[in-house]
Amino acid sequence: MTTQTAPEQYPIVHKSVPTFYFVGVTTGQSSINKVFPRWVQALGRPEVVLEGIDCKLNDEPDNYRRAVAQMKYDPLSLGGLVTAHKINLLNAARDMFDYLDPFAQICGEVSSISKRGAELRGHAKDPITSGLSLDAIIDAGYFERTGGDILCYGAGGSAVAIALHLINKRSAGDRPKRFIVVNRSPGRLEHLKQMVDGQESDIEFEYIHNQDPVRNDEIMESMPAGTIVINATGMGKDTPGSPITDDGVFPEHGIAWELNYRGELDFWHQSMAQIGSRQLLVEDGWLYFLHGWTQVVAEVLDINLTPETFATLAELAKDLRPALVYRGAK
């Protein structure tokens, strides 16, 4: 590997062992800290260690650049996974990447940072991750059969990825007629709109700028039966609360998809309270977590991730899944 010299303003730490980074908000609380050693052992790379880099939400650009510089310029820093900072990190450090995959360019984000020789590479794995996860929840022709739409709270990287996945579905029955996204800040909505406008799609997108959970309840209650309601805000994990109130009513025969798998998970508890009354299917983010991490680990370590390999890694993580205990309706 060709060694490059780091800029003086971003001093790096020269690692003594191969290091895989996790850029997040509360990385020390993630199940990956226990799962990762099992995975690299099974993949024949037991020498690789995991190191977390915690950044504040909407952190200073220089903090993102320091994290990327560490991966780019230290020979034993292999790359890593980015969670809540996928868009902001790329905005801050785009010039430091030598290659961005097509999804990264379309979505304007990176979730995977890897190296091939001296080349620093950025990939947006979420369209793949969200697709694998959503396809495991619903059957073929779901939207044609149910008439449901998508209501997504949050317009960050996960929302962008889910939208792109659905836009690229070949069969009309696998695409919703409407995709409504609600976000507290207009910037993320505009980012998503720019991505959508660059694609050819028959899905009707609606962008709502709102931070009032009561208004979010009203939007949700107006959705047709069978609608998939997604919490892609990070609320319940990275920040407290839920995008809706306890009085919000989910669409009948719909699906509530909480993209988080750990934390207070208020949205998950709110949806669990309506399983019987609204004939609701409730999903959490564990499968999303598994697909997200295995896709990036395979990219960084240059491993072919077959369905069989994924099944093995998922089984190794199974007993480390945090227990979800429904606390009951308030």
N, C-alpha and C positions, 0 to 999 in steps of 0.2 A: 504493500500500500504506500502510495506517495504521501509523505508528510507535508502538511501545509502549515504556515505560520499564522497563528491567531492574531487578530488586531489587538493593539495594546489596550484598548478600552474594554476588551472582553477577555480578561485573563482566564485561562482554563486550568483544570486540575488534571494532571497526567495520571490516569488510572493504572493500577498494577494488575487488574484482572478485567476480562471483557465485561462491559457494563451496558445494560439495557435500561433506558430511562422511562419514567412514567411522569408526564407533565399533567398535573391536575390541580385540584383545590385542597382536598383532604386525602392525599394519597396513602397516608399511613393507616387509614381506616378501611382501605379496600381489601377485599378477599384475595386479590391477586398476590398479595404479599406472601400468603401461604400456598397459593396455587402454583405460582411461578416456579419454585424449586422442583416441584413434582413434574411439571411440564418439560423443563429443560433436561431433566434427568431422562425422561422417556424419549426425548428427541435427540439424545446423544450429545447434548451440549451442557453438561453439569457444571462447567466452569463459569458459565454466564451468571452474573448476579443482577438483581433488580435494584434500582435506586429511584426514589421519588423526588420530584421537583414541584413544590407547592407554589403556585402563583395565585394572587388575588384575582377574583373575577374582574375582567376589564383592566388588567394590570398595565403598568407602564411598558411601552414598547421595548425599552432597553432590557427589561427583565426577560422578555421573550427572546430577544437577540442573544443574551448571555446563555440561555439554555440551548439555543440552536448552535452557537459557537462551540460550546462544550462538545456536542456531538460531532460537529464538522471537523474540528481541529485536533482532537485527542484521538490517537490511533486505536486505543482500546475502548473508546466510547462508540458502541455499535449503532446507536440510533434509539428509537423509542416510540411510545404511544402518547398521543395527545387527546385529552378528553374535552374539558369545558372551554378550552382556549383555541380550538381548531381554526376559527376564522381570524381571531385577533393575532394569533401567532404568525399566520401566513402574511397578514397585512403588515406586521412589524418586520418580518425577516424574509420576504419574498426574494430579495436580491442575493441571499445567502444560499439558495437552492440552485443546483445545477440542472435538475430535472423535476418537472411536475407532471404527474400522470393526467390523462384527459379529465377524469373526475375532479381532480384537484383544481384544474383550470376552470371547469364549468361551475363547480360549487364555491370556489374561492376559499378553500380550507384545506388543511392537512390533518389527518389523524395518525399517519404513519410517517416516521422519519427513518430512512435507512441509508446505507452506503454501499456503493459498488466501486471498489478502488478508491480514488480520491473524489468521486462524484457523490454529492449529497442529494438524496432523492426524497421527494415528498409525494405521498399518495393519499387520496381521500378514499378510505375503505368503507365509509358509512353507507354509500349506496348499495354496496354488496352486503354489508352487515345487516342493514335494515331490511333489505330484500329477503335474505335468508330467514330472518326472524319473523317478518310479517307473513311470509309464505308458509311458515310452520304453524301460524295461528289460524289463518283462513284457508278455505279450500278454493280450487279453481272456479272461476265464475261467480265469486262471492258477491260482487257489487251488482251484477246483472240479476242474480237470484234474490237479493235482499232489497235492492233499491237504496241501500245506505250510502252515505257520503263519508268524508273524512273531516273531522274537526280537530285541529291540532293547536294546543296551547303551547306557545313558544315557537320562535322563528329562527332558532340557531342552527347549528350544523346538522343535528338529527332531523329537524324538520325539512331542511334543504335536501338531505339525502333520501328521506322517505318520498318526498315529492318527485325527485328525479327517478327513483325506482318505479313509481307508479306511472309516470309519463312514458317510460320505456317499455311498459307492458304491451305485448303485441295484441292480445285479445281484448276487444272492447269490454267484455264481461269482467275482465280483471282490473278495469280502471273505473274509479268513481266518477260520477258526473260532476261532482263539486268537491273542491278541497278548500276548506275555510281555515285560515290560520290567524290566530290572535296573539298579539305580542305587546309587551309593555312599552317598548321603545320603537320609534319609527325606523331607525337605521337598519335593524335586522329585517324588518318587513320589506324595505326597499332592496336589500341585498337578495332576498328570496325572489322578489318580483323580477329583478334583473336576470336571475338565473332562469326563471320560468319563461320570460319573454324571449330568451335566446333559444328556446326549444319549440318544436312543433307539437302541439297537444290539443286534444279535444276536451280536456278537463277544464272546467270553469273554476278559476282561482279567485278567491276573495280575501282581501287583506284588511284586518281590523286592528286598529291601534287602540288598545284598551288596557287599563290596569285595575279596573274595578271588578272584584270577583262576583259581585251581584249581577253586573252586566254579563259576565261570563256565564253565569247560571242561565240568564235569559237566552243567550245565544245557543247554549246546549239544549235547552228545552224546545227550541224551534227546529231542531234537526229531525230528519225522518227516522223512522224505525230502522234498525240495522246499522246505524252510523257507528263508525269507529272513532272514539274520543281518545286522544293521545295527550299525555302529560309529557311534553318535551321541554319543559321550562327549567328543570333542575330543582324546582321547589320540592321540598320534602327530603332533599339530600344536600345540595350545595347551599341552599337558602331555606329558611323555615317556611312552612305553610303549604298551601295548595292554590292553584289558579281558580278554584271554585269554592263555594261555601258548602257547609253541611246540608243546606236546603236545596242545593242543585239537584235536578232530576235528570238522570241519564236517559238516552233514547231507548225505547223498548226493544228487546231482542238485539241490542247493540253489543259492542265490545269496548271495554275500558282497558287501555294499554298504558300502564305506568312504565316509563322507560328506565326508572331507577330500580335497583334491587336491594338497596340498603338505605338506612336513614329513618326518619320518622314516617315517611311514605303516607302522608295525609291523604293524597288523592287515591291511593290504593285502598285505604280504609274506608273512604267515602264511597267508593264503587262497590266494595265488598258488602256494604250495608244494603245495597239494592239488588243483589243477585236474585233474590226471590221475587221481589215486587216488580222488577223491570225485566226479568228473564235475561240477565246480563252475564256475559262472559268476561271474566277479569283476568288479565295477564300482567305479570311484573316484568322486570328487565333482566332477569337472570340469563335467558337465552341470548338476548342482545349483548350482554356482557361477554358471554362465551364466544360468540361469533366475532365480536369486535376485537377481543384480545387475540384469539387464535389467528385471525387474518393478519394482524400486525406482527405478531411473533414470527409467523411463517415468512413474512416479507423481510423482516430485519435479519433473521437467521438464514435466509435463502433456502427455505425448506418447502417442498411440495406438500400443500395441505390437501390431502385426499379426504373424502367423506369418512373413510375408515380411520384416518389419523384424527380427524375432528372428534369422532365418536370415542376414541381412546382418551383424548384429552378431556372431553366432557365428563367421562366416567371418573377420571382421576380427580376432578374438581367437585364431584357430586356431594361428598360428605362435608365439604367446606362451605356449602351454600348457607348463608345466614337464615336462621329460622324466621318464617313469616307467621306471626301470631296475630290474628284479627282481634282488635281490642274491643269490638262491639260498637253499635251505633250510639252516637251521643244523644 
